[in-house]
Every structure is written in C-alpha cells, then in structure tokens.
Amino acid sequence: MATIIDGKAIAEKIRADLAAQVKELQSRGITPGLATVLVGSDPASEVYVRMKGDACNKLGMHSVKITRPAETTEEELLALINELNNDPAIHGILVQLPLPPQINADRVLEAISPAKDVDGFHPYNVGRLVTGKPTFQPCTPYGVMVMLQEAGVDLAGKEVVVVGRSNIVGKPVALMCLQRNATVTICHSKTRDLPGRVRAADVVIAAVGVPEMIKGDWIREGAVVIDVGVNRVGEKKLVGDVEFAAAAERASAITPVPGGVGPMTITMLLHNTLEAAKMAGSGKG
Ligand SMILES: Nc1nc2c(c(=O)[nH]1)N[C@@H](CN(C=O)c1ccc(C(=O)N[C@@H](CCC(=O)O)C(=O)O)cc1)CN2
C-alpha cells in the first residue's frame, strides 16, 4: 500500500516559514502585494481566486482581488495590467485562467511585467526555465517538484512519464524533471499505447484533466504517482486524473485529490510573490 504524499501538510509547513519571512520583510517596510484578476464568473475560478486572496491575507501579505465582467475586452484588460505593472504596492500579478474567448490569453500574459509574473507564464520567464536559469517557476509544477523532494524521491536517472502537455503544467513539469536528470516522456492524446508508456514509469505525473483516466493497473509496482487533476464529478465530489484506490495498491507513494497538489499550487504562488517583493525591495525587481 502506498504512502500518501500529503500536500496539505507540506503546504502548511512551507506557509509557516513564508509567514515568518513576510514578517521580517515588513519590519523593513515592505509588505508583499498580490493582485488577482478574474474575468467572468467561472465557479471554479472564483473559488481559486478567493483561496489565493485568503492565503495571502493569512500570511500578512497585501492582496487585491479585481473582478471584471465576462464581456471585458482585451484592450480593457491590457489597460488594467498596465496599471498594475506601475503600482508599487503590487509585487505579483496573477490573471486567473481560463480567460473568455474574446481575449487572447497569450497577449495578456505577455503584457505582465516579467518582474511581477508570479505565475511564471511570461515568455521571458518560460525561456529562463527552459535554459535552467533562476526564474519564477509556474506554481503547480513547482509544487509538484517540492512534493517529490519532500517525499525523498531522487529523480536522477528515473523514468518520468508526464501525461498532458499544457503550458501550465505538462511542459514545465517535464522541463523541471529533466533539470533534475530524469529521463522524461511527455504523453498526450495522440500517444500510441499510453498504458504501456505509463507502465514503464518510475514516476507518473498525471495532468490531463480527465477524471480517473489513468487506470490503477497501468501503475508499475513501486512507482510514485503525482496526480495534478482536480476534476469535479457531480455536485461536490473531486477526483484526480488517476484511479486513486487501485493505483495506491501498486504505487510506493501517491498524492491524493483533494489535499495533494492543489494546496501546493497556492503555496508556491505565495512563495513567488514573496520573492518578487524581496527583489523589488533590493532594487532588482
Ligand atoms: N493563472 C492561473 N490560472 C490557473 C492556474 C494557475 O496556476 N494560474 N491553475 C489552475 C487552477 N488553480 C489555480 O489557479 C488551482 C487549482 C486547485 C487548487 C486547490 O487547492 N485544489 C484543492 C481543492 C479545492 C476545491 O475544493 O475546489 C485540492 O486539490 O485539494 C488550487 C489552485 C487553473 N488556472
């Protein structure tokens, strides 16, 4: 039976350390500030943005939640980003995704100052990630890497299979694993024999957004399973991309949903916002 990698517990430990660092920074006259921007009223996005604001406030950070109607134009959103780029009380800007279809998300993400890009989605920061330079690392993949480290998983020489190729999770997490000397395979909807690929993995990172798509009997005995999926099934139930109970019988360690990668995503956002504030305070922002 697998060990559970408890994202909530790891997140709490990191947040306690971040709170102490926020206090120290405040004693030097700097309060880290995060602006979240939500366009429209997608219920899941509303929950995530609220959680981000609450998490900031709990740590003593300054947070501003900006909501705009679903009909907002790209120009209006770009003007807002420009204001936030020039606001000295704001060190981090986060535009909640997805955006409504009339808005080109790439153009909006590129408008965020790279020094305030705490999501790590600006092409400048993506380029630095690709080339292995220090940068804001995208929050969910960053959280995955911290969880693997906390679970004592050394990736060097391991076969890592990432299922999913999104810009938010699949691609960056694959790069981060490569940076730690894993042999990485990225699988997607056109991959032939997905079960066979997964069965060859020492570490499986599932980020497809399809409820329980990765079957328990695809998991190799002793593999580590990181489930990034947060899928709502019915009114209230949340499930991951992996068939949890069956996978846990074969894996050596596995993340639950909820309480796995999700809480780490917000924790790494807090971490990045604090770093952005420190850099601004030292004149490097
Ligand atoms: N600008 C961004 N947009 C989106 C990102 C992102 O990193 N930046 N990621 C996802 C959603 N997301 C953060 O925004 C996110 C998803 C899940 C959780 C989380 O804590 N989940 C909990 C369950 C919460 C619940 O009850 O719904 C868990 O898994 O335990 C946090 C953040 C898309 N958009």
Ligand as a Chemical Component Dictionary entry (heavy atoms), coordinates in Angstrom:
data_LIG
# 
_chem_comp.id                   LIG 
_chem_comp.type                 NON-POLYMER 
_chem_comp.pdbx_formal_charge   0 
_chem_comp.three_letter_code    LIG 
# 
loop_
_chem_comp_atom.comp_id 
_chem_comp_atom.atom_id 
_chem_comp_atom.alt_atom_id 
_chem_comp_atom.type_symbol 
_chem_comp_atom.charge 
_chem_comp_atom.model_Cartn_x 
_chem_comp_atom.model_Cartn_y 
_chem_comp_atom.model_Cartn_z 
_chem_comp_atom.pdbx_ordinal 
LIG N1  N1  N 0 -3.362  31.986 -13.534 1  
LIG C1  C1  C 0 -3.546  30.690 -13.219 2  
LIG N2  N2  N 0 -4.682  30.079 -13.568 3  
LIG C2  C2  C 0 -4.833  28.756 -13.248 4  
LIG C3  C3  C 0 -3.839  28.049 -12.544 5  
LIG C4  C4  C 0 -2.648  28.729 -12.200 6  
LIG O1  O1  O 0 -1.691  28.163 -11.598 7  
LIG N3  N3  N 0 -2.545  30.059 -12.543 8  
LIG N4  N4  N 0 -4.059  26.728 -12.146 9  
LIG C5  C5  C 0 -5.377  26.134 -12.237 10 
LIG C6  C6  C 0 -6.266  26.248 -11.029 11 
LIG N5  N5  N 0 -5.659  26.568 -9.717  12 
LIG C7  C7  C 0 -5.099  27.770 -9.530  13 
LIG O2  O2  O 0 -5.471  28.778 -10.074 14 
LIG C8  C8  C 0 -5.845  25.740 -8.567  15 
LIG C9  C9  C 0 -6.439  24.504 -8.656  16 
LIG C10 C10 C 0 -6.695  23.759 -7.492  17 
LIG C11 C11 C 0 -6.359  24.254 -6.242  18 
LIG C12 C12 C 0 -6.673  23.526 -4.980  19 
LIG O3  O3  O 0 -6.206  23.903 -3.918  20 
LIG N6  N6  N 0 -7.489  22.470 -5.032  21 
LIG C13 C13 C 0 -7.924  21.794 -3.831  22 
LIG C14 C14 C 0 -9.424  21.591 -3.931  23 
LIG C15 C15 C 0 -10.152 22.894 -3.879  24 
LIG C16 C16 C 0 -11.646 22.768 -4.078  25 
LIG O4  O4  O 0 -12.317 22.386 -3.144  26 
LIG O5  O5  O 0 -12.100 23.077 -5.186  27 
LIG C17 C17 C 0 -7.215  20.455 -3.725  28 
LIG O6  O6  O 0 -6.806  19.888 -4.758  29 
LIG O7  O7  O 0 -7.089  19.995 -2.591  30 
LIG C18 C18 C 0 -5.746  25.458 -6.165  31 
LIG C19 C19 C 0 -5.487  26.208 -7.304  32 
LIG C20 C20 C 0 -6.154  26.713 -13.411 33 
LIG N7  N7  N 0 -5.982  28.110 -13.582 34 
# 
loop_
_chem_comp_bond.comp_id 
_chem_comp_bond.atom_id_1 
_chem_comp_bond.atom_id_2 
_chem_comp_bond.value_order 
_chem_comp_bond.pdbx_ordinal 
LIG N1  C1  SING 1  
LIG C1  N2  DOUB 2  
LIG C1  N3  SING 3  
LIG N2  C2  SING 4  
LIG C2  C3  DOUB 5  
LIG C2  N7  SING 6  
LIG C3  C4  SING 7  
LIG C3  N4  SING 8  
LIG C4  O1  DOUB 9  
LIG C4  N3  SING 10 
LIG N4  C5  SING 11 
LIG C5  C6  SING 12 
LIG C5  C20 SING 13 
LIG C6  N5  SING 14 
LIG N5  C7  SING 15 
LIG N5  C8  SING 16 
LIG C7  O2  DOUB 17 
LIG C8  C9  SING 18 
LIG C8  C19 DOUB 19 
LIG C9  C10 DOUB 20 
LIG C10 C11 SING 21 
LIG C11 C12 SING 22 
LIG C11 C18 DOUB 23 
LIG C12 O3  DOUB 24 
LIG C12 N6  SING 25 
LIG N6  C13 SING 26 
LIG C13 C14 SING 27 
LIG C13 C17 SING 28 
LIG C14 C15 SING 29 
LIG C15 C16 SING 30 
LIG C16 O4  DOUB 31 
LIG C16 O5  SING 32 
LIG C17 O6  DOUB 33 
LIG C17 O7  SING 34 
LIG C18 C19 SING 35 
LIG C20 N7  SING 36 
# 
